[in-house]
Amino acid sequence: MIFDLTQTDALLATTRAVRKRLDLDRPVPREIIAECLELAVQAPTGGNSQGWRWVVVDDRAKIAALAELYKTVARGYLVSARDEATEKGEGQTARVYDSATWLADNLHLVPMIVIPCVEGRLPDMSPPSLSGYYGSILPAVWSFQLALRARGLGSALTTLHLIDEAGAAKILGLPDHVAQIALLPVGYTRGTDFKRASRPPASGITHWNGW
Ligand SMILES: Cc1cc2nc3c(=O)[nH]c(=O)nc-3n(C[C@H](O)[C@H](O)[C@H](O)COP(=O)(O)O)c2cc1C
């Protein structure tokens, strides 16, 4: 199969963390999420473990409870980080934290929340365990985000709710052996014209045949 690189490269280069441009008024059909998750589980896992589990939340009361929890644990930190970046004149970082603060204030309005989980807790903190554990779920999460973007939807990978992972587990009735990895607000995007991020070139941080 020959891919259309204009399309694939645009998808890879313009899939952003979408917060303020989530369309809060347009419902997200469950079928689209199911379709994107079928693509996500084509991602690799260490030892073909496939320990991923996906909790999709479209119940308004549960979204409201998760949003309240997120705001409680995240907002203070995000506001401080935004103010600090603004004071230092770090424009891009200040904009990210401003957007993240907006999400903390508006998460209760998003059409859907997806929480990627792993069945089985991180065994220990050794480098192979850490890499194998998170490396067996985050590629699938990114595939999910790419599949959403290809269909006109957006998402943002967030992790701050894990400060009160137990509280979120209670809201969702998750057993102790299921570890939450992230929380993604999901919705259609307002417009689809997302841009490449401004990043230093990869050539400046690439080492060939050694450091
Ligand atoms: C591991 C990880 C954790 C993140 N946690 C949060 C978070 O808790 N809240 C949030 O609003 N964004 C979070 N983000 C999104 C980042 O802020 C975002 O990816 C970054 O600013 C770059 O923006 P871009 O994805 O649009 O290029 C997280 C991203 C990653 C990869």
The ligand as an SDF file (V2000), in Angstrom:
LIG
                    3D

 31 33  0  0  0  0  0  0  0  0999 V2000
    2.3680   12.8900   29.6270 C   0  0  0  0  0  0  0  0  0  0  0  0
    1.5170   14.1180   29.3330 C   0  0  0  0  0  0  0  0  0  0  0  0
    0.7680   14.6580   30.3500 C   0  0  0  0  0  0  0  0  0  0  0  0
   -0.0520   15.7600   30.1040 C   0  0  0  0  0  0  0  0  0  0  0  0
   -0.8560   16.2430   31.1120 N   0  0  0  0  0  0  0  0  0  0  0  0
   -1.6920   17.2490   30.8490 C   0  0  0  0  0  0  0  0  0  0  0  0
   -2.6200   17.6840   31.8420 C   0  0  0  0  0  0  0  0  0  0  0  0
   -2.6900   17.1400   32.9360 O   0  0  0  0  0  0  0  0  0  0  0  0
   -3.4730   18.6900   31.5270 N   0  0  0  0  0  0  0  0  0  0  0  0
   -3.4700   19.2780   30.2930 C   0  0  0  0  0  0  0  0  0  0  0  0
   -4.2880   20.1830   30.0460 O   0  0  0  0  0  0  0  0  0  0  0  0
   -2.5950   18.9000   29.3210 N   0  0  0  0  0  0  0  0  0  0  0  0
   -1.7240   17.8930   29.5680 C   0  0  0  0  0  0  0  0  0  0  0  0
   -0.8770   17.4630   28.5890 N   0  0  0  0  0  0  0  0  0  0  0  0
   -0.8800   18.1070   27.2490 C   0  0  0  0  0  0  0  0  0  0  0  0
    0.3390   18.9820   27.0310 C   0  0  0  0  0  0  0  0  0  0  0  0
    0.1770   20.1720   27.7340 O   0  0  0  0  0  0  0  0  0  0  0  0
    0.5090   19.2580   25.5280 C   0  0  0  0  0  0  0  0  0  0  0  0
    0.6670   18.0540   24.8380 O   0  0  0  0  0  0  0  0  0  0  0  0
    1.7090   20.1400   25.2600 C   0  0  0  0  0  0  0  0  0  0  0  0
    1.4850   21.4010   25.7830 O   0  0  0  0  0  0  0  0  0  0  0  0
    2.0250   20.3050   23.7850 C   0  0  0  0  0  0  0  0  0  0  0  0
    0.9050   20.7610   23.0860 O   0  0  0  0  0  0  0  0  0  0  0  0
    0.4510   20.0110   21.7640 P   0  0  0  0  0  0  0  0  0  0  0  0
    0.1240   18.6030   22.1760 O   0  0  0  0  0  0  0  0  0  0  0  0
   -0.7480   20.7440   21.2750 O   0  0  0  0  0  0  0  0  0  0  0  0
    1.5830   20.0650   20.7970 O   0  0  0  0  0  0  0  0  0  0  0  0
   -0.0660   16.3550   28.8080 C   0  0  0  0  0  0  0  0  0  0  0  0
    0.7060   15.7820   27.7670 C   0  0  0  0  0  0  0  0  0  0  0  0
    1.4730   14.6780   28.0250 C   0  0  0  0  0  0  0  0  0  0  0  0
    2.2550   14.0690   26.8790 C   0  0  0  0  0  0  0  0  0  0  0  0
  1  2  1  0
  2  3  1  0
  2 30  2  0
  3  4  2  0
  4  5  1  0
  4 28  1  0
  5  6  2  0
  6  7  1  0
  6 13  1  0
  7  8  2  0
  7  9  1  0
  9 10  1  0
 10 11  2  0
 10 12  1  0
 12 13  2  0
 13 14  1  0
 14 15  1  0
 14 28  1  0
 15 16  1  0
 16 17  1  0
 16 18  1  0
 18 19  1  0
 18 20  1  0
 20 21  1  0
 20 22  1  0
 22 23  1  0
 23 24  1  0
 24 25  2  0
 24 26  1  0
 24 27  1  0
 28 29  2  0
 29 30  1  0
 30 31  1  0
M  END
$$$$
